[in-house]
Amino acid sequence: MFITFSSLYSFEGVHVSRFNIPHTDKLVHFTFYFVACILGVFFLRERTGGKMRLRKALLIMVLVTVAFGLLIEVLQYSLTAKRTGDVFDGIANTVGSFCGAMLTKFYFSDKRGLKWEF
C-alpha cells in the first residue's frame, strides 16, 4: 500500500528539500522494490510454514514485484494528472526487485549455511 500511495499520490505543494540531487527518484524506486521483494519472500515463506522452497518464493516475488512496478508506471502515465510514467523508473523498479532476490538467495541459501529455520 505504501508503494502504491507513494507512486500515485501527487505531492504537489509539499515542501521539498533545497538539495537537488539528480536522479534521486531512481534510487527511491530501486529501494522500494528491493525491499518489497525481500519482504515478499519472507511473507511467502512464513505463510507456508517454510514449506515453499526458497527458489519458488524468489521467482514468485520477482514476477509479482516487476509486474506491479510496471503496472504502477502505466497507471501513473494514464490515470494521474500530476505524475508521469517513466521507462527508467520501471527499469529501476525491475533492477531493485532482481537485486533484492539475489541478496535474499545469497544470504538464505543452503550452501551459505544460513538456512531458514522456523
The 8 nearest C-alpha neighbors of each residue, nearest first, counted from 0:
[[1, 3, 2, 4, 5, 6, 7, 35],
 [0, 2, 4, 3, 5, 6, 31, 7],
 [1, 3, 5, 0, 4, 6, 31, 7],
 [4, 2, 0, 6, 1, 5, 7, 71],
 [3, 5, 1, 7, 6, 2, 8, 0],
 [6, 4, 2, 3, 8, 7, 1, 9],
 [5, 7, 3, 4, 2, 8, 71, 75],
 [6, 8, 4, 5, 3, 75, 9, 79],
 [9, 7, 4, 5, 6, 10, 82, 3],
 [10, 8, 11, 81, 7, 82, 79, 6],
 [9, 11, 13, 8, 12, 81, 5, 14],
 [12, 10, 9, 13, 81, 14, 8, 15],
 [11, 13, 10, 14, 15, 9, 81, 8],
 [12, 14, 11, 10, 15, 9, 16, 8],
 [15, 13, 12, 16, 11, 10, 17, 18],
 [16, 14, 13, 17, 18, 12, 19, 10],
 [15, 17, 18, 14, 19, 13, 20, 23],
 [18, 16, 19, 15, 14, 20, 13, 21],
 [19, 17, 16, 20, 15, 21, 23, 14],
 [18, 20, 21, 17, 16, 23, 22, 15],
 [19, 21, 23, 18, 22, 24, 17, 16],
 [22, 20, 23, 19, 24, 25, 18, 26],
 [21, 23, 24, 25, 20, 26, 27, 19],
 [24, 22, 26, 25, 21, 20, 27, 19],
 [23, 25, 27, 22, 26, 28, 88, 21],
 [26, 24, 28, 27, 23, 22, 91, 88],
 [25, 27, 29, 23, 24, 28, 30, 22],
 [26, 28, 24, 30, 25, 29, 31, 23],
 [29, 27, 25, 31, 92, 26, 30, 91],
 [28, 30, 95, 91, 26, 92, 27, 32],
 [29, 31, 33, 27, 28, 32, 34, 26],
 [32, 30, 28, 34, 33, 29, 35, 27],
 [31, 33, 35, 96, 95, 34, 92, 30],
 [34, 32, 95, 99, 96, 30, 36, 35],
 [33, 35, 37, 32, 36, 31, 30, 38],
 [36, 34, 32, 38, 37, 33, 39, 31],
 [35, 37, 39, 34, 33, 96, 38, 60],
 [36, 38, 34, 40, 39, 99, 35, 103],
 [39, 37, 41, 35, 40, 36, 34, 42],
 [38, 40, 42, 36, 41, 37, 35, 60],
 [39, 41, 43, 37, 42, 38, 56, 57],
 [42, 40, 38, 44, 39, 43, 45, 37],
 [43, 41, 39, 45, 40, 44, 46, 38],
 [44, 42, 40, 46, 45, 41, 39, 56],
 [43, 45, 49, 41, 47, 42, 46, 51],
 [44, 46, 48, 42, 47, 43, 49, 41],
 [47, 45, 43, 48, 44, 42, 49, 41],
 [48, 46, 44, 49, 45, 50, 51, 43],
 [49, 47, 45, 50, 46, 44, 117, 51],
 [48, 50, 44, 47, 51, 45, 117, 52],
 [51, 49, 47, 48, 52, 44, 45, 46],
 [52, 50, 49, 44, 47, 53, 56, 55],
 [51, 53, 55, 54, 50, 56, 49, 44],
 [52, 54, 56, 55, 57, 51, 104, 44],
 [53, 55, 57, 52, 56, 58, 104, 51],
 [54, 56, 58, 52, 57, 53, 59, 51],
 [57, 55, 53, 59, 40, 58, 54, 60],
 [58, 56, 54, 60, 55, 59, 100, 40],
 [57, 59, 55, 61, 56, 60, 54, 62],
 [60, 58, 56, 62, 57, 61, 63, 55],
 [61, 59, 63, 57, 62, 58, 36, 64],
 [60, 62, 58, 64, 63, 59, 96, 65],
 [61, 63, 59, 65, 60, 64, 66, 58],
 [64, 62, 60, 66, 61, 65, 67, 59],
 [63, 65, 67, 61, 66, 62, 60, 68],
 [64, 66, 68, 93, 62, 67, 63, 61],
 [67, 65, 69, 63, 64, 68, 62, 70],
 [66, 68, 70, 64, 65, 69, 63, 71],
 [69, 67, 65, 71, 70, 66, 92, 64],
 [68, 70, 72, 66, 71, 67, 89, 65],
 [71, 69, 67, 73, 72, 68, 66, 74],
 [70, 72, 74, 68, 69, 73, 75, 67],
 [71, 73, 84, 75, 69, 74, 70, 76],
 [72, 74, 76, 70, 75, 71, 84, 77],
 [75, 73, 71, 77, 78, 76, 72, 70],
 [76, 74, 84, 72, 83, 79, 73, 82],
 [75, 77, 84, 83, 73, 74, 78, 72],
 [76, 78, 74, 75, 73, 79, 84, 83],
 [79, 77, 74, 75, 76, 80, 73, 82],
 [80, 78, 75, 82, 81, 77, 76, 7],
 [79, 81, 82, 78, 83, 75, 9, 77],
 [80, 82, 79, 9, 83, 11, 8, 10],
 [83, 81, 79, 75, 80, 9, 84, 7],
 [84, 82, 76, 75, 85, 81, 79, 72],
 [85, 83, 76, 72, 75, 73, 86, 82],
 [84, 86, 88, 87, 83, 72, 89, 76],
 [87, 85, 89, 88, 90, 84, 72, 91],
 [86, 88, 90, 89, 85, 91, 25, 92],
 [89, 87, 91, 85, 90, 86, 25, 92],
 [90, 88, 92, 86, 87, 91, 69, 93],
 [89, 91, 87, 93, 88, 92, 94, 86],
 [90, 92, 29, 88, 94, 89, 93, 25],
 [93, 91, 89, 29, 95, 90, 28, 32],
 [94, 92, 90, 96, 65, 95, 91, 89],
 [93, 95, 91, 97, 96, 92, 98, 90],
 [96, 94, 33, 29, 32, 98, 92, 93],
 [97, 95, 33, 32, 93, 99, 94, 36],
 [96, 98, 100, 94, 99, 95, 101, 93],
 [97, 99, 101, 95, 100, 96, 94, 102],
 [100, 98, 33, 96, 102, 97, 37, 101],
 [99, 101, 97, 103, 98, 102, 57, 104],
 [102, 100, 98, 104, 103, 99, 105, 97],
 [103, 101, 105, 99, 104, 100, 98, 106],
 [102, 104, 100, 106, 105, 101, 107, 99],
 [105, 103, 101, 107, 108, 102, 106, 100],
 [104, 106, 102, 103, 107, 108, 101, 111],
 [107, 105, 103, 104, 108, 102, 113, 111],
 [106, 108, 113, 104, 114, 105, 103, 115],
 [107, 109, 110, 104, 111, 105, 106, 114],
 [108, 110, 112, 114, 111, 113, 107, 115],
 [109, 111, 108, 112, 113, 107, 114, 105],
 [112, 110, 109, 108, 113, 106, 107, 105],
 [111, 113, 109, 110, 114, 108, 107, 106],
 [114, 112, 107, 111, 106, 115, 109, 108],
 [115, 113, 109, 107, 112, 116, 108, 111],
 [114, 116, 107, 113, 117, 49, 108, 109],
 [115, 117, 114, 49, 113, 48, 107, 45],
 [116, 115, 49, 48, 45, 44, 114, 50]]
